[in-house]
């Protein structure tokens, strides 16, 4: 049953063909069997109790409320940086060991309203800082396609949970590629929404101006369905852009933030297949995204672009010259914001508290030294340096100016093209331990993803092939205009159908 899509699971549970308790039990059996270290905290007792309640209420008939739920009984994995009331939330860091949030993030409230069942909190790079899920205090997660390799990061546990059949859906967060990178490495679909679309309330902050919560799934339709559910209006998040269903400004100010209803900002999975989105589509292919790519990845991505071309789309190679500054700009901004955000973690109010308290400065320093890992400490130090007197203008302000140029370049490219296409990652999943001792090589791995976060545009990664004896997945990245998730979802959906059809014909 764990090979079914979320859409199939919901239909099966509502019709009585699927037992919700059996489905959830299978998920936990799969987690124990796989031993991939994809979860930090399991929610087994509560999840099984909820599943039994779903089965009981369905058998009771006349339960119209269940019929309206879009994710009824669907097992979902949650990245451990998203607050879940009553479930430990650690950000994969020792400094938050034992912290149990007293509230749910907005996206978690939305999932519960629609009947999803939380399986557990997934492993990740500590405070979302990494590209491999190796910086976690709870140990590295393994790639299910090759357990000697990384799953990508920072949402590596979420990607593995979906890829390995440990959950049907998952939530991740994306600050510089943290959804798309593991989606590419693990062969699933992952979408980073437009900045401001999905509420960040309850997401433990790393880089406020860059990060977004987003959906991860095995199929594009499931991804669209999950995005539809979590794209709810939320007055508690001042960074969220309030939109009408048609993309206009929302003037409704009477929303009760405790009883928000889904406003369906984005493409519904129901209308994905209404029309062929590829015929006449104009695709821009920025050549800079292919620089440094492995030959196998480049070949797979171009093959995908030609599939679009064969279906009526046209493509044009373009140049985005400011992209060469994206990586440096991103890391200055992200580390500066991290330095500020992580100052709140001192162990005095929640989380790690060890040793005998001395004076405040000594206690504060000792707790943070014990609680944070090497990569987090590195980024805090670099961010603090960038924000310090004498360097603020030289580094941080200059990075913000470069960010403006990069955003303008994306907007220019998307004025003459409907979507942009490029590799999600420049290579396939690398070996565990291969890059962790060289931080710069890990930062360079983000070269194809960070610019999208700087620009704030939406981007989706979809599987487009395999390399190395057909075991390691390659991701195709599709980028669209601000708040045009519907366009990239429909393009990805059409490509997914064509790829499945082509594979069947080959067999």
N, C-alpha and C positions, 0 to 999 in steps of 0.2 A: 504493500500500500504506500510505502514511502517513495515509490517511484512515480506516483500519481502527481498531477499538478494540483495547486491549491483550488483551482476552479473545479476540478474533478472531485476532490475531497469534499468540498462544500456540497456539491450536488449529491454525492454518495451518502453523506451524513443526513442530509435533509430527506432523502428518499428512504433511508433505513438500510441501504445496501452496505454501508460501512459503519462499524462500531467505533465510536470515538475513543473509548477506553483502549480498545485493541490497537488502534493506530498510535496513540501516545505511548503505550507500552512497547510497541515495536521500535519507536524512536529511542527510548532508553536502552533497549537491548542492543541496538545498533551502536550507540555511543560506547557501551561497555565492550562490545566486540571489536570496534575499530582501534581503540587506544591511540587516538591521534592528538590528544590533549587540546581538543577544540573548545572545551568548556572550562570555566573557572568555578562556577557555582551552578548546581542543578536545582530545579524547582519541582522535583519528582512528586512529592506527596501532594502538593497543591494542584499540580497539573493533572494527576490521575483523578483527584477528587472532582475537579472541574469537568473532566471528560466523562466521568460517571454521571454527573449531574446533567450534562448535555444529552446523554443516552436516555436517562430517565425521563427528562422533560419531553424528548422527542416521542418516546413510546406512549407518553400520556396523551398525545394528540391534542389538537385544538390550540397548540402553542404557536400562535401567529407571530409572536416576537422573534422566535428562532428563525422563522422563514425569511425575515427581513435582514438577518445578519450576513454580511458579505464574506466573513472569514470564519464561519461557524465551525469550531472544532479543529481548525488548522494549527498544527504545531509550528511554533515560530521561535527562532533563536534571537537573542538580544545582545548586542555588543555591550561590554561591561562598562562603558562610559555613559550609558543612558540610565537615568534614575528609575528604579523600580521599587515601589513601596513594599517593604517587608522582605525584599531579596537583597542580599549583600551586593554592593556595587563598589568595585575596587579600582577601576581603571588599570587593572593589572599591575598595581603598585603596592608595595609593602606599607606605604604611608596611609593607605585607606583600608588596610586589613581590618575586617570586622565592622566596617561602616554599612549600616542598613538605612537607606533613605526613608524618611517619613512621608514621602509623597511620590506620585508617579509623574514622569515626564508627560507632556501633552500627547506625544505619539503613542505612549503606552496606554493612556486613557482611551485613545481612539481605537487601538487594537482590542482592548477589553470590551468596548461597546459593541464591536463587530464580531465578537465571539472567538477571537484567536486565543490559543492556549500557549503560554510562555513555558518553554522547555527548560531554559536556563540562560545564564549570562556567559557569553563567549569570550575566549581568550583574545588578546590583542597586544600590540606593542604598548609599553607603559605610557600612559597618558597620550596615546595615539602617536607617539614619537618613534617612527620606524617604518621600514618597508618590507619587513620579513616576519613579524610576530616573534622575533627572537629576543627583544628587549623586555619581555614580560617577566615579572617577578615569579610567575608560576610556571616558567619553563616554556620552551619553544613548541609551537604547533607544527604538525607534519602535514605535508601535501598528500592528499589521498591518491593522486595519480602516481606519485613516487615518494615514498616516505623518507627518502634521504634528502629531499628538497624542501624549500620553504613554501608556504602557501601564499606569500605576499602579505602586505600589511598596510595600514595597521589593523584593518578589520579581518584579519586572517581566520580567526575562529569562526566568524559568521559565514565566511565563504566556504570553509571546510564543512561546516554543519550541513549546508545545502548540498554541496558536491558529494558528500559521503553518505547522504540519506539519513542524517541525524535530525533533520528538521525539513519542513517543506519550504518555509520562507525564513528570511533573516533580515534584521536591521543592522546597518553599519553607519558609520559617520565618515565624511570625506573632507579633509582639510587640505590635502595636496595630492590626492589620488588614493586615499585609504579605502575606498569602496572599489574603485575601478582596477587597481593593481591586483588585489587578491581575486577579484572576479576573473581577470585575465589569466592569472596563474592557475586557478582551480577550474576553469572551463565553465563558468556560470555567467549569468547576466547581472550587472550591477549598474545602478544609475545614481549619479550625483545631480540633484535638482538645482535649479537656479537658486542663487543665494537670495534668501528672503521668502522662498515658497513654503518650506516646511518649518514649523515652529521649532526653535532651539531650546525652548523652556524645558529644563530637566536634563539637558546635555551638559556634561561636565566640561567646561571650556578649556580649550587648548589655544586656538587662534580664532577669536570671536568674529573677525571680519572675513574669514575664509571658510569656516566649516559649515557643513549641512548634513543632517540626517537623511539617509536614503535607503531604498529597497534593494534587496538581493534575492534572486530566485533562479530556478532552473530554466525558466522560459520568459520571453518578453511579455506575454499576456499576464503571467503571475506578477511580474514586476510592475506592470501598469495598474493592476488591481491593488497591490499593496501601496503604491504611490497615491492612488485615489483615496485610500483609507486614511493615510497619515497626513494628507494635505488639508488640514482643518484650520479654520480661522481661530486665532488665539491672541487675545489682547494682552496676555502676559509677556509676550515676546515683542519688544519694540523694534527688533530688526526684521520682523516679518512684514512683507508687503501685502496689503489687503487687496485682493482681486475679486472681481465677479467671475462667474463661470466662463464668460466670454473674454476675459482678460482685461476688462475695464476696472477702474478704481471702485472699490467697494465703499459705499457711503453709509452702510448699515452700522450704526453705533450702539444698537440695543442688544448686542450679543452678551449672553450670560456665559462668562468664561468657564464656569463649572459644568455647563450643559451644552457645550458646543456640538453642533451637528456637522456632518461632513458636507462641505460646500462644493466638492467635486471640481477643484480648480483645474485639474489636468485631464488628459485623455483617459476616458474610461476604457477598460479592457473590452467592454461590450461593443464598442464601435471601431476597434482596431482594424477589422477586416472589411469595413464597408466599401473602401475604394482602394485601387492600386496606387499607392503613393509614389511609386518609382517612375512611372511614365512621365517624362518631361522634367524630372527633378534635376536641379543644377547642383553639382557637387564640387566643392573646392578641396584640393589636396595640397596642403602646405608642405613644401619639400623639406623644410627644416625639421619636421617631425621624423623624417626617415634617416637623418644623419646619426650615425653611430648604431643603427639598428643591425641586428644579426641578419644575415642573408635569408635564413629560413623564415624569420618573422616578416621581413619585407615582402618575400614571395607570397606568403599567405594573405597578407593584407591587400596586396595588389590583385590577387585572385578574387578577393571579395569585392573590390571596387569594380572589377570587370563583370562580376555577376550583376551589379547594379546597372552597368552600362548595357549589358545584354537585355535588360528588362526595360529599356527605354530612357534611362537616365543619361545625362552627359556629365563628364568631369573635366576639370581644368587644373593643371598644376599651378600653384600660386606661391608667392614668397611672403613671409611675415618676418621681417628683418629684426624686429625688436625682441623676438623670442629668445635670442641669444643672452638676453639679460634676465630672463624670467626666473631661472633657478636661483641666482644670487639675490634677486629682489624678493622672491618668495621666502627664502630662509631667513633673511634679515627681518622681514615683517612677522613671520610666524614665530621666530624665536623671541622677538621683542614682546609680542603679545603673550607668549607662554611665560616669560619672565614675570610679567605683571600678574597673570592669572594664577600662577602656581604659588604666589606669595601667601595665599590664604591657607595653605596646608602646613600647619605647624604642630599638629597632634594635641593641641591644648583643648580643642572643642570636640573633635571626633577623630577617629582613625588611630594610628599608631601612638602609643604612649609608653615609653620604656624608661627604665632607670629611675634614679632619684632626682626630683626637681631641684634645680639650683636657681641661680638668677635667670631672668627671662631670656637674655641673650644666649647664655650657655645652653639652656634647655632647648630653645628654638633651633640653634645650630646643630645640636646633637640629634634631635629628632629628624631633621631634614637630611642630615648626613646618613642616618640609618635607613630612612624611609624611601629616599629616591635612588633610582638606579643610575648607572654611569651616563647613559645617553640623556636622561632627563637633566642631570646636573650639568652636562656639557651645554645643553641648549639654554638652560637658565643663565649660565655664565655668559654665553655669547649674546643672548638677548639683553642682559643687564648692561653689558659693554656697549652695545649698539645704542642704548637709551641714555647712556651716561653723558654728563656735561662734557662738551668738546667733541663728541662723536655723534650726537643725536642728529645734527644737520648733515654731517658727512655721510652717514649710513642710513638711518631710518627715514628721514625726510626724502633723501634721494631715491630710496627704494619705493616710497609712495608715489613719487613722480614717474618712475619707470612703470609702476603698476597702471597708472593712468594711460600711458602710451600703449601698453599691451592691451588694455581693455578697448581702447579706440581702434587698435589694429584688428581685433576680433570683430568689432561692430562693422568696420569697413568691409572685411572679407565676407561677412554674412549679409551685407546689403546686396551683393551681386551673386550670392550663392545661397541655396536653401539650407544646406548643411555642409559641414566640413568632415573629412575622414582622415584618419591616421592610425598608426599602431597605438594600442593602449600602453604597452610596455615595449622597450626596445629589444628585449630578449625574453626567453621563457624562464620559468622558475629556476633559480640557482640553488646550489647545494647548501644545506644547513652548515653554518660555520664559515662559509666561503667569504662573506663580505663583512660580517659583524665586527671584525677587528679593524676594519678600515672604514670609519664613518663617512669619509668623503665619497667612497665608491657607492655607499648606500644612498647618499644624497643625490648623486648623479643618476641613480636608477629612476628618480622621479622626473626626469627631464621632459617626458611627454604628458605629464598630468598636471603639474603645478600651475602652468599658465592658465588653464581653464578655471582654476579656483581664483586666481588673481583677477580674471575677467568677470567672474561670477556667472558665467553662462552654463547651461545644462549640458551634461555629457553622459553617454551610456556606453558601456563596454559589453560586446556580445562575442561569443566564441566564433572564430572564423577558420579554425584548422588546428592541426597538431603537428609537432615536429618530434625529432628524436624517436624514430620507430613508432610514431603515432601514440605516444604516451603523454606528451607535455602540451597543454593547450596554448593557443595564441588568441589574443583579444583584438577585435576591431573596435576602435573608438569613433563614435559619431557625436558631433557637437552641433548644437543649434542655437538659435537666438534666445535672448532672455525670455523666460516663461513660455517657450514653445516646446515643452516636453512632449506634447502630442505629436509634433512632427518627427522628432528623433525616435519616439516609440513606434510610430507607424512604419518608419523606414527600417528600423531594426526588426520589426515583426514580419515585414515582407521578405527581408533577407533571410530570416530564420526559416520561413516557409520554403523559400527557394533552395536553401542549403539542405533541408531535410528531404525535399523532393529529389534533388540531385544525388544525394547519398542512396536513396532507395533505388533510383534508376541504375546506379553503379553496381549495387548489390544484385 
